[in-house]
């Protein structure tokens, strides 16, 4: 029984290591709600992503320029610089202009989604969201981004 338990633990560790090795991408998650940040961080880390967090638009802009994330998950409604303005500034900066932005919103208004597309958003997720939907969206965006990079 002890050997079997040891083998099971080793097998689980190997599976976890393989799962973490699948993704190496860095994701910057920006939201002023600590619970949302923690939920996204825990769930995407479990899939092996390197997760950075920011709680304001200003912090996002600074981190995006220095940390070079592969994707930014950005909440639209924040105090100070809102997510739409952050996206405009990201697009204007040569260092961050090609980083895909996935927008989060608590409002289900079509005007927000249209505006998000205008400022370069590649996906739009409405709160509350399932963590599976979030993961699927991130994977889709990364696959699209890889395809674009491979064409250049």
Rosetta silent file (secondary structure, phi, psi, omega in degrees, C-alpha in Angstrom):
SEQUENCE: XXXXXXXXXXXXXXXXXXXXXXXXXXXXXXXXXXXXXXXXXXXXXXXXXXXXXXXXXXXXXXXXXXXXXXXXXXXXXXXXXXXXXXXXXXXXXXXXXXXXXXXXXXXXXXXXXXXXXXXXXXXXXXXXXXXXXXXXXXXXXXXXXXXXXXXX
SCORE:     score description
SCORE:     0.000 S_00000001
   1 L     0.000  -39.684 -179.784    0.000    0.000    0.000 S_00000001
   2 H   -66.474  -39.443  178.581    2.793    2.468    0.800 S_00000001
   3 H   -66.136  -40.860  178.859    4.488    1.769   -2.534 S_00000001
   4 H   -63.606  -44.008  178.172    1.179    2.179   -4.367 S_00000001
   5 H   -61.732  -42.433  178.475    0.530    5.473   -2.576 S_00000001
   6 H   -62.180  -43.267  178.405    4.043    6.648   -3.433 S_00000001
   7 H   -64.083  -40.209  178.666    3.534    5.701   -7.098 S_00000001
   8 H   -64.003  -44.218  178.742    0.193    7.531   -7.189 S_00000001
   9 H   -62.630  -42.827  179.248    1.730   10.662   -5.682 S_00000001
  10 H   -63.622  -41.812  178.683    4.627   10.523   -8.145 S_00000001
  11 H   -62.356  -42.885  178.595    2.212   10.051  -11.044 S_00000001
  12 H   -63.666  -42.116  178.576    0.137   13.038   -9.912 S_00000001
  13 H   -61.942  -41.706  178.584    3.263   15.192   -9.610 S_00000001
  14 H   -63.552  -42.288  178.530    4.335   14.185  -13.125 S_00000001
  15 H   -63.199  -42.032  179.036    0.893   15.015  -14.538 S_00000001
  16 H   -64.353  -42.074  179.519    0.946   18.404  -12.811 S_00000001
  17 H   -63.767  -41.435  178.451    4.436   19.131  -14.123 S_00000001
  18 H   -65.737  -41.634  179.563    3.376   18.188  -17.658 S_00000001
  19 H   -62.204  -41.826  179.861    0.250   20.335  -17.391 S_00000001
  20 H   -68.703  -28.984 -178.969    2.311   23.300  -16.227 S_00000001
  21 H   -75.238  -15.900 -178.503    4.788   22.767  -19.043 S_00000001
  22 H   -62.268  -42.020 -175.732    2.035   23.114  -21.643 S_00000001
  23 L  -116.117  138.238  175.579    1.846   26.899  -21.229 S_00000001
  24 L  -126.764   -0.125 -173.869    4.648   29.326  -20.675 S_00000001
  25 L   -68.232  148.241  178.655    2.816   32.480  -21.652 S_00000001
  26 E   -99.513  127.715 -179.922    2.700   35.489  -19.371 S_00000001
  27 E  -119.902  128.634  175.330   -0.731   36.977  -18.757 S_00000001
  28 E   -99.252  119.594 -179.642   -1.325   40.362  -17.159 S_00000001
  29 E  -107.215  126.467 -175.744   -4.696   40.478  -15.387 S_00000001
  30 E  -124.559  116.079  178.018   -6.049   43.934  -14.559 S_00000001
  31 L  -159.227  144.865  179.286   -9.073   44.436  -12.325 S_00000001
  32 L   -88.684    0.960  177.019   -9.793   46.605   -9.303 S_00000001
  33 L  -100.573  114.678 -176.114  -11.737   43.775   -7.620 S_00000001
  34 H   -58.994  -38.435 -179.378   -9.407   41.600   -5.532 S_00000001
  35 H   -63.595  -41.086  179.541  -11.740   38.573   -5.664 S_00000001
  36 H   -66.276  -45.708  178.074  -11.820   38.608   -9.457 S_00000001
  37 H   -56.202  -46.735 -177.205   -8.038   38.984   -9.668 S_00000001
  38 H   -65.127  -43.008  179.901   -7.532   36.051   -7.297 S_00000001
  39 H   -60.152  -48.202 -179.583  -10.025   33.821   -9.127 S_00000001
  40 H   -65.892  -44.938 -178.624   -8.406   34.439  -12.500 S_00000001
  41 H   -58.946  -49.099 -177.990   -4.893   34.166  -11.098 S_00000001
  42 H   -63.220  -45.518 -175.930   -5.517   30.840   -9.338 S_00000001
  43 H   -68.782  -42.977 -179.246   -7.349   29.282  -12.275 S_00000001
  44 H   -75.732  -31.509  174.063   -4.903   30.289  -14.991 S_00000001
  45 H   -62.821  -36.265  179.087   -1.869   29.445  -12.836 S_00000001
  46 H   -62.522  -22.893  176.744   -3.350   25.962  -12.451 S_00000001
  47 L   -92.906    4.392  174.386   -3.050   25.679  -16.248 S_00000001
  48 L    93.058    9.894  177.993    0.604   26.654  -16.108 S_00000001
  49 L   -81.224  150.716  172.452    0.427   30.311  -17.092 S_00000001
  50 E   -88.114  115.179 -172.933    2.710   32.940  -15.590 S_00000001
  51 E  -109.331  128.214  171.218    0.249   35.441  -14.092 S_00000001
  52 E  -111.503  149.887  178.462    0.922   39.092  -13.279 S_00000001
  53 E  -129.402  149.706  175.123   -1.741   41.283  -11.672 S_00000001
  54 E  -141.394  151.620 -176.951   -2.479   44.982  -11.607 S_00000001
  55 L  -113.551    5.508  179.210   -5.311   46.887   -9.919 S_00000001
  56 L  -150.701  162.047  176.729   -5.380   50.067  -12.014 S_00000001
  57 H   -62.081  -40.908  179.856   -4.974   51.290  -15.559 S_00000001
  58 H   -61.649  -44.712  179.203   -1.836   53.172  -14.630 S_00000001
  59 H   -64.763  -38.122  177.476   -0.276   50.060  -13.111 S_00000001
  60 H   -59.944  -48.568 -178.430   -1.252   48.058  -16.188 S_00000001
  61 H   -60.072  -42.812  179.720    0.483   50.478  -18.547 S_00000001
  62 H   -65.945  -45.494 -178.047    3.686   50.423  -16.500 S_00000001
  63 H   -68.985  -39.190 -178.887    3.727   46.638  -16.149 S_00000001
  64 H   -61.837  -38.064 -178.632    2.836   45.974  -19.783 S_00000001
  65 H   -71.176  -32.190 -175.397    5.779   48.057  -20.966 S_00000001
  66 H   -99.935  -31.320 -174.533    8.308   46.360  -18.688 S_00000001
  67 H   -94.574  -12.687  177.248    6.999   42.796  -18.218 S_00000001
  68 L    49.289   65.220  178.771    6.009   42.126  -21.853 S_00000001
  69 L   -70.444  155.677  176.240    2.888   39.997  -21.320 S_00000001
  70 L   -83.529  -26.432  179.237    1.618   37.722  -24.090 S_00000001
  71 E  -148.368  147.069  172.945   -2.004   38.620  -23.279 S_00000001
  72 E  -119.808  127.952  172.395   -3.717   41.250  -21.143 S_00000001
  73 E  -102.864  116.114 -166.340   -7.060   40.554  -19.475 S_00000001
  74 E  -127.243  121.092  176.659   -8.419   44.027  -18.799 S_00000001
  75 E   -75.358  136.917 -175.778  -11.498   45.117  -16.870 S_00000001
  76 L   -74.798  -46.913 -171.154  -13.267   48.016  -18.565 S_00000001
  77 L   -94.862   99.190  178.179  -14.744   49.851  -15.584 S_00000001
  78 L  -134.302  153.782  174.573  -11.964   50.980  -13.256 S_00000001
  79 L   -67.686  155.884 -177.766  -11.302   54.150  -11.293 S_00000001
  80 L    76.785 -128.744  179.041   -8.758   56.489  -12.869 S_00000001
  81 L   -79.264  120.100  179.469   -7.949   55.384  -16.396 S_00000001
  82 L   -76.848  168.752 -174.928  -10.658   52.980  -17.552 S_00000001
  83 H   -59.856  -35.852  179.743   -9.885   49.862  -19.562 S_00000001
  84 H   -65.363  -42.326  177.949  -10.844   51.373  -22.910 S_00000001
  85 H   -68.494  -36.844  176.299   -8.415   54.260  -22.449 S_00000001
  86 H   -59.603  -45.310  179.493   -5.728   51.852  -21.260 S_00000001
  87 H   -61.223  -40.493  177.406   -6.189   49.866  -24.475 S_00000001
  88 H   -59.544  -44.374 -179.652   -5.860   53.043  -26.551 S_00000001
  89 H   -68.983  -35.449  175.821   -2.598   53.852  -24.788 S_00000001
  90 H   -61.746  -42.472 -179.305   -1.335   50.273  -25.183 S_00000001
  91 H   -67.993  -28.866 -179.014   -1.983   50.503  -28.949 S_00000001
  92 H   -80.173  -14.975 -177.932   -0.154   53.835  -29.155 S_00000001
  93 L   -95.203  122.046 -179.174    2.989   52.415  -27.509 S_00000001
  94 L   -57.120  -29.050 -179.825    5.321   50.525  -29.900 S_00000001
  95 L   -71.532  -31.208 -173.281    6.308   48.145  -27.074 S_00000001
  96 L  -117.843    1.638 -171.990    2.724   47.058  -26.322 S_00000001
  97 L   -61.891  -25.241 -177.749    0.799   47.754  -29.521 S_00000001
  98 L  -102.394    6.083  179.054    0.585   44.077  -30.533 S_00000001
  99 L   -76.507  122.405  179.586   -0.318   42.576  -27.158 S_00000001
 100 E   -66.428  140.964  179.967   -3.815   41.073  -27.432 S_00000001
 101 E  -116.712  125.405  172.139   -6.364   42.467  -24.980 S_00000001
 102 E  -103.420  120.226 -179.370   -9.273   40.447  -23.615 S_00000001
 103 E   -89.884  141.528  170.704  -11.819   42.766  -22.047 S_00000001
 104 E  -111.266  142.792  175.079  -13.856   41.952  -18.950 S_00000001
 105 E  -148.543  150.903  174.657  -17.023   43.824  -18.122 S_00000001
 106 L   -95.123  -15.471  178.658  -19.836   43.682  -15.613 S_00000001
 107 L   -96.421  136.116 -179.195  -22.119   45.575  -17.992 S_00000001
 108 L  -102.512   55.652 -178.664  -23.706   43.663  -20.823 S_00000001
 109 L  -103.932  132.209 -178.673  -24.060   46.592  -23.189 S_00000001
 110 H   -60.561  -32.914  179.696  -23.440   46.152  -26.895 S_00000001
 111 H   -61.053  -37.849  177.768  -21.929   49.654  -27.066 S_00000001
 112 H   -64.173  -42.617 -179.116  -19.131   48.555  -24.707 S_00000001
 113 H   -65.445  -40.164  178.092  -18.347   45.540  -26.871 S_00000001
 114 H   -65.032  -44.221  179.070  -18.252   47.671  -30.015 S_00000001
 115 H   -64.312  -38.412  178.220  -15.994   50.227  -28.326 S_00000001
 116 H   -61.560  -40.635  177.178  -13.734   47.433  -27.061 S_00000001
 117 H   -66.336  -37.838 -179.570  -13.312   46.190  -30.633 S_00000001
 118 H   -62.910  -33.842 -178.663  -12.564   49.709  -31.852 S_00000001
 119 L   -93.751   12.681  172.820   -9.651   50.045  -29.407 S_00000001
 120 L    97.515   12.688  176.479   -8.207   46.690  -30.410 S_00000001
 121 E   -66.993  136.780 -179.154   -9.854   44.223  -28.064 S_00000001
 122 E  -100.866  -12.856  177.459   -9.691   40.687  -29.433 S_00000001
 123 E  -156.128  160.508 -174.036  -12.240   39.152  -27.052 S_00000001
 124 E  -140.684  119.119 -179.593  -14.945   40.275  -24.660 S_00000001
 125 E  -118.980  129.628 -179.795  -15.998   38.377  -21.519 S_00000001
 126 E   -96.464  136.297  174.557  -18.990   39.367  -19.439 S_00000001
 127 L   -79.931  145.880   -8.445  -19.035   38.926  -15.668 S_00000001
 128 L   -73.183  149.360 -178.694  -19.939   36.593  -14.127 S_00000001
 129 L  -126.723  157.046  174.658  -17.941   34.174  -16.266 S_00000001
 130 L   -86.288  147.829  179.411  -17.013   30.540  -15.965 S_00000001
 131 H   -66.057  -28.656  177.170  -13.348   29.801  -15.481 S_00000001
 132 H   -67.005  -41.721  177.915  -13.597   27.299  -18.362 S_00000001
 133 H   -63.407  -41.457  177.659  -14.862   30.045  -20.677 S_00000001
 134 H   -60.462  -49.782  179.792  -12.025   32.294  -19.553 S_00000001
 135 H   -59.323  -47.225 -179.547   -9.444   29.560  -20.186 S_00000001
 136 H   -59.763  -39.266  179.456  -10.943   28.715  -23.596 S_00000001
 137 H   -66.240  -45.054  178.780  -10.869   32.394  -24.566 S_00000001
 138 H   -59.863  -45.914  179.869   -7.232   32.786  -23.514 S_00000001
 139 H   -61.366  -44.015  179.263   -6.254   29.667  -25.486 S_00000001
 140 H   -60.951  -43.740 -179.876   -8.128   30.905  -28.578 S_00000001
 141 H   -64.700  -42.685  179.278   -6.435   34.307  -28.391 S_00000001
 142 H   -64.850  -40.571  177.649   -2.998   32.732  -27.947 S_00000001
 143 H   -63.101  -42.728  177.603   -3.551   30.398  -30.904 S_00000001
 144 H   -62.588  -44.705 -179.531   -4.617   33.349  -33.028 S_00000001
 145 H   -62.273  -42.533  177.983   -1.597   35.361  -31.842 S_00000001
 146 H   -62.517  -40.680  178.680    0.767   32.488  -32.655 S_00000001
 147 H   -62.000  -41.084  178.931   -0.757   32.212  -36.124 S_00000001
 148 H   -66.219  -44.246 -179.665   -0.212   35.909  -36.727 S_00000001
 149 H   -63.425  -36.099 -179.278    3.385   35.742  -35.461 S_00000001
 150 H   -70.743  -23.359 -179.827    4.077   32.732  -37.710 S_00000001
 151 H   -82.288  -21.167 -176.659    2.834   34.664  -40.765 S_00000001
 152 L   -74.769    0.000    0.000    5.149   37.618  -40.174 S_00000001
